[in-house]
Amino acid sequence: MVAHELSHSYFGNGVTHAHASHFWLNEGWTTYTERVLMGAVHGPLERSFSYIIGRNSLTEAFKQYTDKLKYQQLVIPFEKGEDPDDAYSTIPYEKGSNFLLVREVHCWFTFGTEGACCSI
C-alpha cells in the first residue's frame, strides 16, 4: 500500500487525466508501478501473486456491472450529468495494471531485456 501511495506522487499528482473517463491512468499506472516495486523488493513470485489476487478482485468487480457493461471498460464514455462515482470499482486499477503488464511482456518478447520499450 505504501508503494501504491508513493506512486501517486508521480502518477496522479505530476501526471493526471483531463477527464474522469481516463481514471485508469492514475490508478492503473500506480497499481502497475506498485507491483513492479514489489517484484524488485520481494521477488517476482510476490509480484505474480499480487496479479492473481487482483484478477480475483477484477472478476468480482465485473459481476457488479453486468447491467452496466460500459463500466467494465478501461476508458468509460460518461454521458453529460452522469456521476463518475457510479463506476468506481477495482476495474480501472486492475484492468489498467494488466494492460500495462501485457505491454511489458510484449516488449520483452519482442525486443528482449535490452529492448527499447522494455521500460514502459
Residue frames relative to the residue before (quaternion, step in Angstrom):
aa qw qx qy qz dx dy dz
M 1.0000 0.0000 0.0000 0.0000 0.00 0.00 0.00
V 0.6246 0.5323 -0.3475 0.4537 3.60 0.99 -0.74
A 0.6452 0.5141 -0.3199 0.4659 3.59 0.95 -0.86
H 0.6290 0.5356 -0.3339 0.4539 3.58 1.00 -0.79
E 0.7099 0.4511 -0.2668 0.4705 3.57 0.80 -0.97
L 0.6220 0.5190 -0.3454 0.4737 3.60 1.06 -0.63
S 0.6150 0.5486 -0.3423 0.4512 3.58 1.06 -0.70
H 0.5944 0.5781 -0.3573 0.4300 3.57 1.14 -0.58
S 0.5543 0.6078 -0.4098 0.3942 3.60 1.13 -0.43
Y 0.7187 0.3215 -0.2484 0.5643 3.59 1.23 -0.29
F 0.7682 0.2906 -0.1606 0.5474 3.59 0.64 -1.11
G 0.7459 0.3119 -0.2580 0.5290 3.54 0.01 1.26
N 0.7434 0.2922 -0.1935 0.5697 3.54 1.06 -0.67
G 0.7581 0.3494 -0.1948 0.5150 3.58 0.82 -0.98
V 0.7642 0.1413 -0.0607 0.6264 3.56 1.05 -0.81
T 0.1100 0.8081 -0.5694 0.1034 3.57 -0.71 0.98
H 0.5538 -0.6102 0.4634 0.3260 3.54 -1.30 0.27
A 0.4909 -0.6760 0.4739 0.2783 3.55 -1.15 0.63
H 0.7945 0.1494 -0.0461 0.5868 3.58 1.17 -0.56
A 0.6255 -0.5758 0.3831 0.3613 3.57 -1.12 0.65
S 0.5208 0.6461 -0.4117 0.3766 3.62 1.19 -0.38
H 0.7533 0.3536 -0.1824 0.5236 3.57 1.16 -0.61
F 0.1321 0.8289 -0.5240 0.1443 3.57 1.10 0.77
W 0.5871 0.6042 -0.3628 0.3982 3.57 1.12 -0.67
L 0.5584 0.6104 -0.4033 0.3911 3.61 1.11 -0.51
N 0.6628 0.4606 -0.3013 0.5076 3.59 1.04 -0.70
E 0.8028 0.3667 -0.1765 0.4357 3.53 0.50 -1.23
G 0.6341 0.5261 -0.3391 0.4541 3.61 1.02 -0.68
W 0.6762 0.4743 -0.2864 0.4856 3.58 0.90 -0.94
T 0.6607 0.5108 -0.3129 0.4524 3.56 0.96 -0.83
T 0.6530 0.4939 -0.3125 0.4816 3.59 0.96 -0.81
Y 0.6295 0.5258 -0.3251 0.4707 3.60 1.00 -0.82
T 0.6760 0.4936 -0.2889 0.4647 3.59 0.86 -0.98
E 0.6024 0.5560 -0.3400 0.4609 3.57 1.04 -0.80
R 0.7135 0.4563 -0.2617 0.4628 3.57 0.87 -0.94
V 0.5806 0.5428 -0.3726 0.4790 3.59 1.12 -0.54
L 0.6675 0.4927 -0.2921 0.4757 3.58 0.94 -0.90
M 0.6193 0.5356 -0.3400 0.4626 3.59 1.02 -0.77
G 0.6599 0.5101 -0.3010 0.4624 3.56 0.99 -0.86
A 0.6597 0.5089 -0.3066 0.4602 3.57 1.01 -0.79
V 0.7215 0.4371 -0.2410 0.4798 3.57 1.00 -0.83
H 0.8272 0.2548 -0.0899 0.4928 3.59 0.79 -1.04
G 0.6091 -0.5660 0.3523 0.4295 3.58 1.24 -0.17
P 0.6719 -0.5508 0.3326 0.3668 3.56 -1.23 0.51
L 0.6044 0.5599 -0.3756 0.4245 3.62 1.07 -0.55
E 0.6233 0.5305 -0.3364 0.4657 3.59 1.05 -0.73
R 0.6427 0.5124 -0.3163 0.4736 3.56 1.00 -0.84
S 0.6612 0.5102 -0.3022 0.4595 3.58 0.91 -0.92
F 0.6431 0.5240 -0.3199 0.4577 3.56 0.97 -0.87
S 0.6295 0.5346 -0.3308 0.4565 3.58 1.03 -0.75
Y 0.6446 0.5008 -0.3208 0.4804 3.59 1.07 -0.69
I 0.6149 0.5345 -0.3474 0.4644 3.60 1.08 -0.64
I 0.6499 0.4967 -0.3084 0.4857 3.58 0.93 -0.89
G 0.6517 0.5235 -0.3034 0.4575 3.56 0.99 -0.86
R 0.6257 0.5382 -0.3346 0.4548 3.57 1.04 -0.75
N 0.6365 0.5141 -0.3256 0.4739 3.58 0.99 -0.77
S 0.6497 0.5108 -0.3048 0.4733 3.56 1.00 -0.83
L 0.6413 0.5263 -0.3138 0.4617 3.58 1.03 -0.82
T 0.6365 0.5301 -0.3201 0.4598 3.58 0.97 -0.84
E 0.6641 0.4905 -0.3004 0.4776 3.59 0.96 -0.83
A 0.6460 0.5184 -0.3224 0.4582 3.58 1.00 -0.77
F 0.6107 0.5467 -0.3510 0.4527 3.60 1.04 -0.73
K 0.6359 0.5419 -0.3263 0.4421 3.58 1.03 -0.78
Q 0.6038 0.5710 -0.3490 0.4331 3.60 1.13 -0.65
Y 0.7975 0.3177 -0.1219 0.4981 3.55 1.04 -0.82
T 0.2208 0.7859 -0.5459 0.1889 3.60 0.95 0.78
D 0.6933 0.4453 -0.2745 0.4956 3.59 1.18 -0.49
K 0.7389 0.2603 -0.1740 0.5966 3.62 1.28 -0.22
L 0.1407 -0.8554 0.4945 0.0623 3.56 0.45 1.25
K 0.5973 0.5767 -0.3844 0.4035 3.61 1.03 -0.57
Y 0.6212 0.5390 -0.3440 0.4530 3.61 1.18 -0.46
Q 0.5944 0.5442 -0.3667 0.4648 3.58 1.30 -0.05
Q 0.5547 0.6275 -0.3831 0.3896 3.59 1.26 -0.24
L 0.5727 -0.5794 0.4539 0.3610 3.54 -1.24 0.45
V 0.7527 0.1717 -0.0999 0.6277 3.58 1.01 -0.86
I 0.1959 -0.8187 0.5358 0.0649 3.55 -0.50 1.24
P 0.2959 -0.7628 0.5471 0.1768 3.61 -0.72 1.04
F 0.1350 -0.8159 0.5597 0.0530 3.58 0.08 1.28
E 0.3594 -0.7048 0.5715 0.2178 3.52 -1.13 0.76
K 0.6535 -0.5084 0.3790 0.4133 3.56 -1.21 0.47
G 0.8099 0.2409 -0.2047 0.4941 3.55 -0.85 1.02
E 0.5445 0.6113 -0.4022 0.4099 3.60 1.25 -0.20
D 0.4000 -0.7294 0.5097 0.2194 3.57 -0.90 0.95
P 0.4003 -0.7334 0.4931 0.2423 3.65 -0.57 1.08
D 0.5705 0.6020 -0.3837 0.4062 3.60 1.16 -0.48
D 0.5595 0.6043 -0.3878 0.4139 3.60 1.20 -0.44
A 0.7173 0.4314 -0.2374 0.4930 3.59 1.17 -0.55
Y 0.4363 0.7242 -0.4525 0.2835 3.59 1.25 -0.04
S 0.2637 0.7244 -0.5981 0.2189 3.55 -0.83 1.10
T 0.6647 -0.4733 0.3684 0.4455 3.57 -1.23 -0.30
I 0.4193 0.7396 -0.4540 0.2666 3.62 1.24 -0.17
P 0.7094 0.4338 -0.3159 0.4569 3.68 0.65 -0.86
Y 0.6045 0.5493 -0.3505 0.4583 3.59 1.13 -0.60
E 0.7814 0.3815 -0.1848 0.4579 3.54 0.61 -1.21
K 0.6728 0.4831 -0.3057 0.4696 3.57 0.89 -0.88
G 0.6427 0.5172 -0.3153 0.4691 3.58 1.03 -0.78
S 0.6628 0.4998 -0.2965 0.4722 3.56 0.94 -0.89
N 0.6576 0.5032 -0.3069 0.4693 3.59 0.99 -0.81
F 0.5999 0.5498 -0.3508 0.4634 3.59 1.07 -0.72
L 0.6919 0.4679 -0.2749 0.4762 3.58 0.90 -0.92
L 0.6093 0.5381 -0.3468 0.4679 3.60 1.09 -0.64
V 0.6349 0.5185 -0.3264 0.4706 3.59 0.97 -0.83
R 0.6295 0.5210 -0.3247 0.4764 3.61 1.03 -0.80
E 0.6443 0.5249 -0.3144 0.4588 3.57 0.96 -0.86
V 0.6822 0.4807 -0.2828 0.4728 3.58 0.85 -0.98
H 0.6273 0.5331 -0.3319 0.4605 3.59 0.98 -0.83
C 0.6678 0.4928 -0.3014 0.4694 3.59 0.89 -0.90
W 0.6463 0.5250 -0.3270 0.4469 3.57 0.95 -0.84
F 0.6992 0.4555 -0.2773 0.4761 3.59 0.90 -0.91
T 0.6795 0.4971 -0.2905 0.4548 3.57 1.07 -0.71
F 0.8354 0.2176 -0.0640 0.5006 3.56 0.80 -1.04
G 0.4581 -0.6693 0.4635 0.3568 3.60 1.20 -0.27
T 0.7210 -0.4588 0.2989 0.4246 3.54 -1.29 0.10
E 0.6912 0.4448 -0.2883 0.4913 3.62 1.15 -0.37
G 0.4008 0.7663 -0.4349 0.2512 3.60 1.31 0.04
A 0.6412 -0.5803 0.3723 0.3369 3.50 -1.23 0.61
C 0.7864 0.3204 -0.1899 0.4927 3.62 0.95 -0.67
C 0.3567 0.7681 -0.4814 0.2260 3.60 1.15 0.29
S 0.7160 0.3138 -0.2579 0.5678 3.60 1.06 -0.46
I 0.3652 -0.8018 0.4340 0.1880 3.50 0.15 1.41
